[in-house]
Amino acid sequence: MKLKSIGLPFLFIIFFAVIFMGSILLIQHQSASSIRQLKRGNAQSVRTIQVDNLVNDIINEIFIIDEQSRSFIRTGTSVTFWNLQDTLRLLEKDKKIISGLAVSDESNNILITRFTSLIERKTEPVKSLKINSTYEEKVKIVSAITSEINKVITDSIYTTALAIQLKFEKDLEKTIVENERLSDKVLSLGKIVGLISIVIIAVLVTIIIIRLMQHYHLIKALHNANLQTEKAANVKEQFLSNMSHEIRTPINSVIGFTNLLQKTNLNNEQGQFVSLINTASKNLLNIVNDILDISKIEAGMLHFDKNPFSTREFCYSIEMMFFHHAADKKLSYEWIIDENVPEYLVGDKERLTQILNNLINNALKFTDRGGITVRVSVRDLNEQKANLRISVKDTGIGIQPDKLETVFDRFEQAQTDNTKNYGGTGLGLSIVKKLVVMQGGNVSAKSQPGSGTEFIIDMPFGIGQEDVISHIKFGTVKNICPVNEAQNLAGYRILAAEDNKMNQMLLTYIFQQWKLDLDLAENGQKAIDLLQQKNYDIVLMDIQMPVMDGYTATAFIRNELKMNIPVIAMTAKVLPGEKERCRSLGMNNYISKPLNENILYDILLDYLSPAKLQNSNSAAINYIDSADLEKIYNRNTAFIRKLVIQFLNQYPGEMEKLHKSVTARDFNTVVECSHNMKTTVLSLNKTSPLLEHLETMENAENNAAGWEIIQYRMKILLDCCENVLKEVNQYLAHLADV
């Protein structure tokens, strides 16, 4: 019974496997032994060749030594003497090498020992030669060199060398014969292994074919069962699809009439009821849409478009979609778009919207404190393709480690009580994964229970061009700022440099409510053109724009146009140090996107008040923070005036000293002057744009790259010097008037 349960084919496989492994191990042992002997034979062959070459070299060197010693004795020149010494050193080196060769044959060792001893006796008279040897010494050495004994030694050296070569050649012949025998043995063992392998493979193939035939009949039966299951599944999917459509129609009507009802005059209780109906209807519609999407995906009815769209306009539209939801829950809500993300992409924008809607909705649903951060970056980028990475990170309840793999399954949630506490069907993440994978991407999740979750999607997109982007229609935006308060700003003229169409529409709507005159510029260059044509009270400057960015435009306004008009940075870039960089380039303030109308209103009110406008026309506040000085010194105008005069007396001299040290490439003085000037600059403005340049020079390295940075920053400081002194003098005059 046990044999039948295990199966005879399986026992045959084990039997042949054991035989095969035993045969292989035995043959491997024999092959390894033969190979080791081959290696020893090869090593012996190499030594034979080395000995032969060394013997030939030594014979040649002895002949050369005889010639050089006679030549030196005859001529007495130093060149001949030192050549002789070089040859002796070379002979000594070769003698040590041949003496150190390990030889298994004792007779060979005896020959080598005798050979080296004869060489020592042969060269002994020559070694006694000195460059300042006397005539008598040379005559004595000549007698020793030409003596009969020396000739006998020379003949013995030649005879011994010949004997060594003959002996090693015979050994080499034996080694070659032995190696051929071992090679034939290894080849024979290889043939045996091949034959055994063929037999084993033939047996195994026979067994496998038998098993495959059995599996074929099982698969055929399973296929018939699957057909029945698929028919039942198709019926179920069709039912879900039909039911979803039938439910969706009345829900849309409920939502439509609820919106109309909200526009009528309702009391507080009625308004609350209508709002609850609207919220519940939208939640139900989202569930129905999820069911429809699952049905389409699994039925293979989902198609993906390949249309160009503006990356940043798309991100901003998604950002604004959830901005108020996050604000209602008092959560931070941040979007970060890397600079290298292409301006235009080609892909299915609607499906990407659906993916982000699900992920951000989930993040908002399961987060009660902290916030949500969405980061858009690029992993791989070339001229035709970009692999976009989008991370949605929250500080919510998190997901248990054992649930990370199942949260993308249908009807699965991270916690069993999530449906009770937060609602939802568990379809959202399943839809996200299917949409991402079907477009050639992948999605993953990282989480720490109690600390939050991060979903990361990677998707390939094509690179689009600006001229093929179609115009996008945007909806209206609700006003948040109180209109009555905004009347205080009526009549001022605003210039906004902004290339995003949605942002332009938002600003237009807001400023219409506040009774402000607004002109829009699509880039920094158009903003400069408008500033030269009209008078404005303030400039709102986007940072990232085509043609000319906000940094360049602001620098042009300050340095070329010499205008002190307040410039407010308006940017979605929230990287560390961004605010300081904007201030260092001459911008007066900074507001991040998405725009908060209340914050924008406060900034405008601060700069558009009559006192501020008068101050901006008389004395700019790029290098002097007058408000801070008055606060620190308790509005002591006399003391502030002394401080400003001290600055005017001190700053030009320090600047000149710093410039001279840079020109002379005196690194220590550059570091010292930069450090000292920071104190001078700080005395008038703790956030002076000069500080960044001085700190960079102070911390630069004393190398080629460091000096390039120092010289670049020095040029900026020199360019600013005139404006600094002009502004300080204007402020000094202002203090005199006060």
Secondary structure, DSSP 8 states (H G I E B T S, - for coil): -HHHHH-HHHHHHHHHHHHHHHHHHHHHHHHHHHHHHHHHHHHHHHHHHHHHHHHHHHHHHHHHHHHHHHHHHHH--HHHHHHHHHHHHHHHHHHHHHHH---S-HHHHHHHHHHHHHHHHHHHHHHT--TT--HHHHHHHHHHHTSHHHHHHHHHHHHHHHHHHHHHHHHHHHHHHHHHHHHHHHHHHHHHHHHHHHHHHHHHHHHHHHHHHHHHHHHHHHHHHHHHHHHHHHHHHHHHHHHHHHHHHHHHHHHHHHHHHHTS---HHHHHHHHHHHHHHHHHHHHHHHHHHHHHHHTT------EEEEHHHHHHHHHHHHHHHHHHTT-EEEEEE-TTS-SEEEE-HHHHHHHHHHHHHHHHHT-SSSEEEEEEEEEEE-SSEEEEEEEEEE-SS---GGGTTTTTSTT--SSTTHHHHH---S-HHHHHHHHHHHTT-EEEEEEETTTEEEEEEEEEEEE--GGG------------S-HHHHGGGTT-EEEEE---HHHHHHHHHHHHHTT-EEEEESSHHHHHHHHHHS--SEEEEESS-SSS-HHHHHHHHHHTS-----EEEEES---TTHHHHHHHTT--EEEESS--HHHHHHHHHHHHSHHHHHHHHH---SS--HHHHHHHTTT-HHHHHHHHHHHHHHHHHHHHHHHHHHHTT-HHHHHHHHHHHHHHHHTT-TT-THHHHHHHHHH--SSHHHHHHHHHHHHHHHHHHHHHHHHHHHHHHHHHH-
